[in-house]
């Protein structure tokens, strides 16, 4: 399985994992190295977090627009219904 190459500088870091988690990663890892697995997992998780933030922002914007629509409707309802009485 070929992974996408990114032209970014690499920074060495130290991370502590539970022994069981590393064992599970090693058992299921489809990549040649553990590093590739962890990079892919981190990118996928970041993508999910960003998507959730976009969804949250969109929900807030829709709720705000709905409030504005209700105010506008309240202004127009009497005018629209004027001829129907």
Phi, psi and omega in degrees: 000121183269136179256156179288137179265131179251136180270060180241149176296148181258137179239130179279138179219161177244128180228140179259130179240152172294143182302318181297320179297315178297322178299314180296320177299312181298326180286330186252358187294115178275355183264161180294333182230157177295324180303314180299319178299312182294321178296314179297317180297317179295317179297317179297318180294317177300320178299318179295317179296316179297319180297318178297322179294319177298315178299318179296313179299319179295319178298319178296317180296319179294320179296320179294318178295324180296319178298317178297318179299320180296320178296315180296318179298320179298325179289322187271335183306310180297324181292317181294322183276353184308313183280352184267357183280000000 
